[in-house]
Amino acid sequence: MHDSTPGDEQSPLKFPCEFPIKAMGRATPELEMAVLEIMHRHVPDLGEGAVRTRKSRKGNYLSITVTITARSREQLDAIYMDLTACEHIVFAI
């Protein structure tokens, strides 16, 4: 039995898999709230310890890394679309 969804055959990733997603922006409470809201929308079962934050050297920027169990390429694409559309996020990788 093959445990993938349509479209996954083009991806080098095998689903499900652990996948870190990093979002960066100005170090504000709104950034953290926005990232967590977006992630919970796409990954309702976000595990404990999945979120790590790190401030820039001068403290002006914050990177938030969320490690998820990715279910499909479509899920990852949707997460990145929402993250890059958010006004508080400078970029997502």
C-alpha positions as CSV (number, residue, x, y, z in Angstrom):
1,M,0.0,0.0,0.0
2,H,1.4,3.4,-1.0
3,D,0.8,6.2,1.5
4,S,0.9,9.3,-0.6
5,T,-1.5,11.7,-2.2
6,P,-1.8,12.7,-5.9
7,G,1.0,15.0,-6.9
8,D,3.5,13.5,-4.4
9,E,5.2,11.5,-7.1
10,Q,7.0,14.7,-8.3
11,S,8.3,15.5,-4.8
12,P,11.6,14.1,-3.6
13,L,10.0,14.0,-0.1
14,K,8.3,10.9,1.1
15,F,5.1,11.7,3.1
16,P,4.4,11.8,5.9
17,C,7.8,13.3,7.0
18,E,9.2,15.7,9.5
19,F,9.6,19.1,7.9
20,P,10.9,22.4,9.4
21,I,9.3,25.6,8.2
22,K,11.0,28.9,9.1
23,A,9.3,32.3,9.0
24,M,11.1,35.6,9.7
25,G,9.9,39.1,10.4
26,R,10.1,42.1,12.7
27,A,10.2,41.0,16.4
28,T,6.7,41.8,17.3
29,P,4.0,39.9,19.2
30,E,1.9,40.1,16.0
31,L,4.5,38.0,14.1
32,E,4.4,35.2,16.6
33,M,0.6,35.2,16.7
34,A,0.3,35.2,12.9
35,V,2.7,32.4,12.4
36,L,1.0,30.2,15.1
37,E,-2.4,30.9,13.7
38,I,-1.4,30.0,10.2
39,M,0.4,26.8,11.3
40,H,-2.6,25.7,13.5
41,R,-4.9,26.2,10.5
42,H,-2.9,23.8,8.5
43,V,-1.5,21.5,11.2
44,P,-4.1,21.3,14.0
45,D,-2.2,18.5,15.8
46,L,1.0,20.6,16.2
47,G,3.2,18.7,18.6
48,E,4.7,20.1,21.9
49,G,8.1,21.5,21.3
50,A,7.5,22.0,17.6
51,V,8.1,25.8,17.8
52,R,11.5,27.4,18.2
53,T,12.2,31.1,18.1
54,R,15.4,33.0,17.8
55,K,16.0,36.8,17.8
56,S,18.5,38.5,15.5
57,R,21.7,39.8,17.0
58,K,20.2,43.3,17.6
59,G,16.8,41.9,18.5
60,N,14.9,43.7,15.7
61,Y,14.0,40.5,13.9
62,L,12.7,37.1,14.9
63,S,12.9,33.7,13.2
64,I,10.3,31.2,14.1
65,T,10.9,27.6,13.1
66,V,8.0,25.2,13.3
67,T,8.7,21.5,12.7
68,I,5.6,19.6,11.5
69,T,4.7,16.2,10.3
70,A,4.0,17.1,6.7
71,R,1.2,15.0,5.1
72,S,1.5,16.1,1.4
73,R,3.2,18.6,-1.0
74,E,-0.2,20.4,-1.2
75,Q,-0.2,20.9,2.5
76,L,3.3,22.5,2.4
77,D,2.4,24.6,-0.6
78,A,-0.7,25.9,1.2
79,I,1.3,26.8,4.4
80,Y,3.9,28.7,2.4
81,M,1.2,30.6,0.4
82,D,-0.4,31.7,3.7
83,L,2.9,32.6,5.3
84,T,4.2,34.7,2.4
85,A,0.8,36.5,2.1
86,C,1.0,37.6,5.8
87,E,1.9,41.2,6.3
88,H,4.0,40.4,9.4
89,I,6.3,37.9,7.7
90,V,9.2,39.1,5.6
91,F,10.0,35.7,4.2
92,A,9.5,32.0,4.8
93,I,11.8,29.1,4.0
